[in-house]
Structure formats: structure tokens, C-alpha cells
Amino acid sequence: MGPPLSVQGRFVVPLGRDLALAAAVTAMSAGLALLAEVEVGAHRPDLPGWVLLVATCTALAWRRPAPMATFAAVIALQLPYHALQNVHHAPVPATVVAVYSLAFAGPRLRTALVVGGLLGGLMGVLTTVDMSRVMDILRVSGWVIAVALFGEAARVHRNYLSAIVERAERAERTREETAARRVAEERLRIARDLHDLLAHSITLIGVQTSVAAHLVVSDPERLDREAVAEALDGIAGTCRDARAELRTTLQVLRAGEGGKDGTGPLPGLAGLDGLADAAQSGGARVELAVGAELEVPQAVGAAAYRIVQQSLTNAVQHAGPGVRVLVEVGYDEDAKALSVRVTDDGPAGGGQPPVPAGARREGYGIAGMRERARSVGGLLDAGHRTAASGFAVAAVLPCAREADP
């Protein structure tokens, strides 16, 4: 469509390309006025003729911002030009450009009505005045219609290209939004993994360190070296496990390096024994009840593992050493879902009073467990037990067995 037009107040000032086109059409029309064959009864333009001819061509400078007004101005200026019997071929280039600009701007209905009305009126007037001009009018009408069709074709092609560009830009934006969403989801997944891993490991290390410190300072003269060594070994084991799992988790950030996937295997139900042992090394009493030969999809197994891991972390952190925890994992054949339930009896030696469901306050751990369950289409409920002291976590994770027992 060309460069934009500058606007000063209410007057639109045409820029270089439009002025250059108007100048070129003026030169072409002047050449026809001076060199073309003079029709019978016509003459070379006199001063009023030149003024009208130049004004007709100059109006084309506004063909883009106001195509209809430009077309009307060209026709209005040509009427007295032809009435004064100036060379009739001279304004033809201006008429062609005006018709093309009108058709190119659209819409199609306006172009058809305006051009059709112009040709009909012109033929009616001239045939009434001079029947010998019918063939000339028909020839000119053919050229006008051809120019209008060419302008319409150019408009359709322009709109087609614009639609292609718009679709390409929209597809690019969609790809960028999809990539950004995937990056955000991956960051959230890594954040959840790191939270579960670090919270679990640091909590156990803190409990084990407290046990070792208590053994050292409680009765130095009768120091139980084996108990201290066991506590320190538990800390070292927890650190080793955390380091190994942290390495596996962070490798996802290096996926593709050296042609390796880098994601590593996801934790699953087979790792629940290790979670129970780690919690027991921190002083908890964990009872694990997992269905025999229980095999589920990897994503569901990983979600169950993380839910149990965070539940044990919360139990050890809030109830302290000596807490009794029951972990139950089984497959519900009727619901076609993996059932995960983790309950604790609260602090050893007495429990806190039951807390109403509306009064519990959830942290990032419970929110993360809910996200884990939702990631595989499941549901999770967590809160203080109403019938007894302690806390309970229950999750239902829909899945189909990979292998029946």
C-alpha cells in the first residue's frame, strides 16, 4: 500500500510515491495532449484546458487516503475539459489510475456500482448527443472495465497475502506461547522435585543431628558411642541419597548435552522402602503396607512416591521423633485407581487436640502434593484427623495396571 501519509491538522499531505505518480501521469497526459491525433471537432488544450488537465492529474496524489473523492474529482474536472472540446485522449491515464485506485481500495460492490453508473451515464449522454460515438464509447468502456477488474484482482491478492502473514504471525505467537508454557511447567516440576527432596532430606538430617547432639550432651560419662555412630551414619546415608537424587533431578536441565536425554529414571513405588528406612533413621516408627507385585504407570508411581515422601517429611517435622506413621498403598480394582494413605498419630506421648478442617493452614508441601495428584488426574485430601490426634493424607490416582499380579 506504500508509505503512510502525513497529517497536518485536517489536511492529508501526500508523500513521495503519490506525488511522483501524479507527476508521471501529468507528464504522460501532457504528451498525449501535444502529440496525440486531434479528433474531429477537437483542438489542442488552451489555457483553461491545461489548467483542467493538470488539476485532474494532481488529484491523483490523494488516491490512497480518499480513493472515492479522488475518482469523483477526476470525473468532475474532466467534464468541463471534454465540454471545451480539448484533446479527448489526454485525460485517459488519469482516468485509468483513478479507476484502478478505487477498485484496489474496495469494497467490490462500491466499485461495481460507481464504475457501472459512470459508464451507463456516459453512454447515455454521448449517444443522445452523437450516435457516431457509440463504438468509441464501447471501446473505452472495455478498457475501464478491464482496469477495474485488474484493481479488484490486486485487492484480492493483497488481502490473501495479508491473511497469510497474519496466520504466520499468529502461528509464531502460538509457538512462542506454547514454548513459554512448557518452560514454566518444567520449571514448576523441577521446583516441586527440589522442594520434596530438600525438605525431606534436610528435615531428616535435622532430626538425626538433634538425636546425635542429645546423645553427646545428655550423659557424656556414659556416652553411647554405637548410638552416636548410628545417628551419624544415618546422616551420611541421607546425604548420599539426597545427593544422588538431586543429581538425577538437575540432569533434566542439561537434557540434550552430549546426545544424552539426561532425565534419568523417575522414582516409583519401589523406593518406598528407602523412604521408610530414612524416616526411621530419624526416629519415626513407620509401618509400610504396599500391595504385592503392584505395578502402575511410571508417572503415577512417581506421584505416589513424592506424596509419601512429603507426608513422611511433614510427620517427622511437625510431630517430632517417635511419631508413628502408617503408609498404605494399594490398587482399587473397582475405581481403577492407586490409593495412597499416610496417617500419623501426632507427637509421641500425647496428641494435639483435633483441629477443625476450616482451621488448618496449608503450606507449600501440601500444595505440592495436590499438584502431584492433579498431574495424573487424581485427587488428594490432607488435614488433621477429626476422630483422633495426628494428620492424614489420602490420595486417589487413576491408572490402569501395567501388569496384574
Disulfide bonds with the S-S distance in Angstrom:
none
